[in-house]
Structures are given as structure tokens and as C-alpha cells.
Amino acid sequence: MEPSSVANAYAALVGSVDAEIVRDERMARRTTYRIGGPTALFVRANTYPALTRVIEVLDQQGVPWVVLGKGSNILVSDKGYIGCVLTLGREFSRVILGENGAVTVGAAAPLTKLVTDALGHGLSGIEYCVGVPGTVGGAIAMNAGSRREWIGKTVESVVTYRPGEGMHRYAGSDIEWGYRATSIPWSEIILEAKLRLKPSTKETVSRDMNERLSKRRASQPIGQPSCGSVFSNPPDLSVGKLLEDAGMKGYTVGGAKVSPVHANFIVNTGGASAEDVCVIMREMQRKVKELYGIQLKPEVKFLGF
């Protein structure tokens, strides 16, 4: 990428599209880890025309870009990202409740809003997302949930944007829903989804959510900066248990520490660098490989490395 590319893209976009546009934005402000150097360009596109125009200009100028939700499953390099971090804004944040449990929700809507609205209308099927940070788009892209429950089970359709082509609609049944993965190409941007929840009662949904939230608070370092789960569970095994048995709880490098509550969480105790986290991750992998012969695969995504 030419040094002038970002400047040219910035000049072409500022004041001409409905978007927040910032240069050299520190990604520590945009991730739940509170870690990360500056991105050359940060853009929050509030409308579909703004989104398409932003991508058009970035591609014309040869500026690489990546889409980010709430930054809850990502580790950004200390050096930052030489490109554009693109997020979705206002038009993509709506939650529209229809009849018989139908919910149309924008990709930028926080999971907390979806959960709260479902509770308010006595709709069941999304309780396992209570207390989970991030956006609906990120949850769909990663098929958020557990081995028994995942968001893909509730999806009737997904609308994406294919750069250079336009919008595309997938039926939920046409998407392959895997463990922390879907068949939706990473080159496409998830814009919205239609979910089908089950009518229930506020009391029943509230009780289920409260039980799940209590368990989450007891078993995860809620309230501390982290990326969530660091590694994916191997088949039929708990990576947290493997790491705990390997003695990793409390392991510390710089400002990063393996949570004493859950060994598959690395928390930022204050001033942690991305390199601190990476050193701990490599030690986690080494220990589990040495003790159990299992190669742990990161669940967290990396940017700028």
C-alpha cells in the first residue's frame, strides 16, 4: 500500500458519506481486550450507501480493510493495522420484533440488546447469549453458543453484502453451521439476519437467563478486559480443563494473566501488550502439546500481525 493511499481515501470520504471517519485510531479503545496499536483508518458506516461507497474508495486506493464488531474476539498487534478497520453503525443496529417469534436484527446490534428485547417480549431461544459481549453479526459469523446450543439454530435467513456485487440473501438452511464457524465467506459482510424465536413468558425466560448469568459470573472473569475464550475446545474435551490441569491458571507475563477463574481466558490486568498475550498463548500450547499431545487452535482472531 502506498503511503498516500490512506490520506487519499480519507480525503475522498470525509464529509461525503454518513460515517464516522478517524485516522490513526488506537485499537485499544475499540476492543474488549483494551489492547492494540493504531489502525491507519477507522470508519463506522451508518448506512448501506455509505458502506458501499467506503469500500469502493478503499479498493480504488488499494487500502486493505477488515470488518469489526465490538472487538470482543480479537487481538490487535501492538504495532496496529496498516489498513482500515470498518464497523457498521446506526442503520445496521435495529432490532425489529414481528409475529410468532420472528425477529429481524441488524448485524451491528449488540447481543445485549437482542437478549433484552427477547426477554421483554417473552421470547425464548437466545438465552445462552446473556452476558456475552459482541454484536449479532459477529455471533452469526462465529456461530456463537455451545456444543448443544448455537445461534445458527434460530436463523431463518442472513443478508450479506458482496463487495462489487451487492446484497445477497442466504436461507438459514443453506448455511453450514459448524463449531465457531459458518460457510458464509469471510469476504462478505453480514448486514442483518432474521431469527425465529419461541414464544414463552417473561418469567420463564428471565429465570433461565438469570441462572445462566449466575453460572457465567461464577465460571468466567466477567468484568475484566479479555477476548473471551482464547482457544477452541478439542473434540469432546474442555480446553479450560486441559489448561487448568497443566497448571496454567494465574500464569503471568507483563500485564497479561491467565485467569484464576477460567484457564482458557487471558485477562489484561492493566497495561498488557499484545506480545504479552502471545507469549502466554505459546506457553499454553506448549504445555498442552507436551502433556497431552494436543495442538490447541486459537479461537481469538488476530489483526496486524
C-alpha positions in Angstrom: 0.0 0.0 0.0 1.3 3.4 -1.0 1.8 5.9 1.9 -0.6 8.3 0.3 -3.4 5.8 -0.1 -4.9 6.3 3.3 -4.7 10.1 3.0 -6.4 9.9 -0.4 -9.1 7.6 0.9 -9.7 9.9 4.0 -9.9 13.0 1.8 -12.4 11.3 -0.5 -14.7 10.1 2.3 -14.7 12.9 4.9 -17.9 14.9 4.6 -19.2 12.9 1.7 -20.7 9.8 3.4 -22.7 9.2 6.5 -19.9 7.7 8.5 -17.5 8.4 11.4 -14.0 8.5 10.0 -10.9 8.7 12.1 -7.2 8.4 11.3 -4.7 6.6 13.5 -7.3 5.4 15.9 -5.8 3.3 18.7 -7.5 -0.1 18.7 -7.1 -0.4 22.4 -10.2 1.8 22.5 -12.1 -0.4 20.2 -11.5 -3.9 21.6 -12.7 -5.7 24.8 -9.0 -6.6 25.4 -8.1 -2.9 25.7 -5.0 -3.8 23.7 -3.8 -2.7 20.2 -1.9 -0.1 18.4 -3.4 2.4 15.8 -5.3 1.5 12.7 -4.4 3.7 9.8 -8.1 4.4 9.2 -11.2 3.7 11.3 -14.6 4.0 9.7 -18.1 3.4 11.1 -20.5 3.4 8.2 -24.1 4.3 9.3 -26.0 3.4 6.1 -25.9 0.9 3.3 -24.9 3.6 0.7 -22.1 4.8 3.0 -20.8 1.2 3.4 -20.7 0.6 -0.3 -19.1 3.9 -1.1 -16.4 3.4 1.7 -15.5 0.0 0.3 -15.4 1.4 -3.2 -13.0 4.2 -2.3 -10.8 1.8 -0.2 -10.5 -0.6 -3.0 -9.7 2.2 -5.5 -6.9 3.4 -3.3 -5.6 0.0 -2.5 -6.3 0.2 1.2 -6.9 -3.2 2.8 -9.9 -3.4 5.1 -11.4 -5.6 7.7 -14.8 -5.6 9.4 -15.0 -5.5 13.2 -18.0 -5.7 15.5 -17.5 -4.8 19.2 -13.9 -6.1 19.2 -14.7 -8.9 21.6 -12.9 -11.8 19.9 -9.8 -10.2 18.5 -6.2 -9.4 19.5 -4.7 -6.4 17.7 -0.9 -6.1 17.2 0.9 -3.6 19.3 2.0 -2.1 16.0 -1.6 -1.7 14.9 -3.0 -2.3 11.5 -1.9 -0.8 8.2 -5.3 -0.5 6.7 -8.9 0.4 7.5 -11.0 -1.1 10.3 -14.6 -0.9 9.2 -17.6 -1.2 11.5 -21.3 -0.9 11.0 -23.4 1.8 12.6 -26.9 3.2 13.0 -28.8 1.6 10.1 -27.4 -1.8 11.0 -28.3 -1.7 14.7 -32.0 -2.2 14.6 -34.0 -5.0 16.3 -37.5 -5.4 14.8 -39.9 -7.8 16.5 -42.5 -9.4 14.3 -45.2 -12.0 14.8 -44.8 -15.6 16.2 -41.3 -15.1 17.4 -39.9 -13.5 14.2 -37.0 -11.1 14.9 -35.2 -9.1 12.2 -31.9 -7.8 13.7 -29.1 -5.8 12.2 -25.5 -7.1 12.3 -24.3 -4.2 14.4 -27.0 -4.7 17.1 -25.3 -5.7 20.4 -26.1 -9.1 21.7 -27.2 -7.5 24.9 -29.9 -5.6 23.1 -31.2 -8.7 21.3 -31.3 -10.6 24.6 -33.0 -7.7 26.4 -35.6 -7.3 23.7 -36.3 -11.0 23.6 -36.8 -11.0 27.4 -39.1 -8.0 27.2 -41.4 -9.9 24.8 -41.1 -13.3 26.4 -39.3 -14.9 23.5 -37.1 -17.9 24.1 -34.2 -19.4 22.1 -31.4 -16.9 22.7 -30.9 -17.2 26.5 -27.4 -18.6 26.1 -26.2 -15.3 24.8 -26.9 -13.5 28.1 -23.8 -11.8 29.3 -21.9 -12.4 26.0 -20.2 -9.3 24.6 -20.2 -8.5 20.9 -22.6 -8.0 18.0 -25.2 -10.1 16.3 -23.1 -10.1 13.1 -20.1 -11.4 15.0 -22.2 -14.0 16.7 -23.5 -15.3 13.4 -20.1 -15.3 11.7 -18.7 -17.4 14.6 -21.9 -19.4 15.2 -21.8 -18.3 18.9 -23.1 -20.7 21.5 -22.1 -24.0 23.0 -21.8 -27.6 21.7 -25.6 -28.0 22.4 -26.9 -24.6 21.6 -25.8 -22.1 18.9 -27.3 -19.1 17.2 -27.5 -20.9 13.8 -30.4 -23.0 15.1 -32.5 -19.9 15.3 -31.5 -18.3 11.9 -34.1 -18.3 9.1 -32.1 -16.0 6.8 -29.0 -13.9 6.6 -28.4 -10.8 4.3 -24.8 -10.1 3.4 -23.0 -7.5 1.2 -20.7 -8.9 -1.5 -18.2 -6.1 -2.4 -18.6 -5.2 -6.1 -21.8 -7.2 -6.5 -24.4 -6.1 -3.9 -26.6 -7.7 -1.4 -27.2 -11.5 -1.1 -29.7 -13.4 1.0 -29.0 -16.9 2.4 -31.6 -19.1 3.8 -30.5 -20.4 7.2 -30.8 -24.0 5.9 -28.3 -23.2 3.1 -25.6 -22.2 5.6 -23.3 -24.8 7.1 -23.2 -24.2 10.9 -20.1 -25.5 12.5 -18.3 -25.2 15.8 -17.3 -21.5 15.9 -17.7 -21.3 12.1 -20.1 -20.9 9.2 -19.9 -21.4 5.5 -20.6 -17.7 4.9 -17.4 -16.4 3.1 -15.3 -14.0 5.1 -15.2 -11.8 2.0 -18.9 -11.0 2.6 -20.2 -8.6 5.2 -23.1 -9.7 7.3 -25.7 -6.9 7.3 -28.8 -8.5 9.1 -30.5 -11.7 10.0 -34.0 -13.0 10.6 -34.3 -15.2 13.6 -37.1 -17.4 14.7 -37.5 -17.5 18.5 -40.2 -19.3 20.5 -43.0 -17.5 22.3 -42.7 -18.1 26.0 -43.2 -16.0 29.1 -41.1 -13.2 30.6 -40.9 -15.1 33.9 -39.6 -18.3 32.2 -37.1 -16.5 30.0 -35.9 -14.3 32.9 -35.4 -17.3 35.2 -33.4 -19.2 32.5 -31.3 -16.1 31.8 -30.6 -15.4 35.5 -29.4 -19.0 36.0 -27.1 -18.8 33.0 -25.7 -15.4 34.0 -25.0 -16.6 37.5 -23.1 -19.6 36.2 -21.2 -17.4 33.7 -20.2 -15.0 36.5 -19.0 -17.9 38.7 -17.0 -19.6 36.0 -15.6 -16.7 33.8 -13.7 -13.5 34.6 -16.7 -11.2 33.9 -15.8 -7.5 34.1 -12.1 -7.9 33.3 -10.7 -7.0 29.9 -10.3 -10.1 27.8 -11.2 -11.6 24.4 -13.3 -14.3 25.8 -12.2 -17.9 25.1 -8.6 -18.0 23.8 -8.6 -21.5 22.3 -11.3 -23.7 20.7 -12.3 -26.9 22.5 -10.8 -30.0 21.0 -13.5 -32.6 20.2 -15.2 -34.0 23.3 -12.7 -32.2 25.6 -12.7 -29.0 27.6 -9.7 -26.8 26.8 -10.2 -24.9 30.1 -9.8 -28.2 32.0 -6.7 -29.2 30.0 -5.1 -25.8 30.7 -6.1 -25.9 34.4 -4.6 -29.4 34.8 -1.5 -28.2 33.0 -1.1 -25.6 35.8 -1.7 -22.5 33.7 -4.1 -20.7 36.0 -2.5 -17.5 37.2 0.4 -17.7 34.8 1.5 -14.1 34.1 3.6 -12.2 31.6 3.7 -8.4 31.9 0.2 -7.1 32.2 -1.4 -10.3 30.9 -2.6 -13.1 33.1 -4.3 -16.5 32.8 -7.5 -16.1 34.7 -7.6 -17.9 38.1 -11.3 -18.3 37.4 -11.1 -20.0 34.0 -7.8 -21.2 32.4 -9.0 -20.5 28.8 -9.2 -16.8 29.5 -6.3 -14.4 29.4 -7.1 -11.1 31.1 -5.5 -7.7 30.8 -4.6 -6.7 34.4 -3.5 -3.3 33.3 -1.1 -2.2 30.5 -0.9 -5.6 28.9 0.6 -5.7 25.4 -0.4 -8.0 22.5 3.1 -9.6 22.8 2.4 -10.4 26.5 -0.7 -12.3 25.4 1.0 -14.1 22.6 3.8 -15.3 24.9 1.2 -16.8 27.2 -0.6 -18.4 24.4 2.5 -20.0 23.1 3.2 -21.4 26.6 -0.3 -22.7 26.8 0.1 -24.5 23.5 3.5 -25.9 24.5 2.2 -27.2 27.8 -0.9 -28.9 26.4 1.1 -30.4 23.5 3.8 -31.7 25.8 1.3 -33.2 28.3 -1.5 -34.4 26.1 -0.2 -34.4 22.5 -2.9 -32.0 21.5 -2.3 -28.9 19.4 -4.6 -26.1 20.6 -6.1 -23.9 17.9 -6.8 -20.2 18.7 -10.4 -19.1 18.8 -9.3 -15.5 19.0 -8.7 -13.7 15.7 -5.5 -11.7 15.1 -5.2 -8.4 13.3 -2.0 -6.6 12.3 0.4 -9.5 12.9 
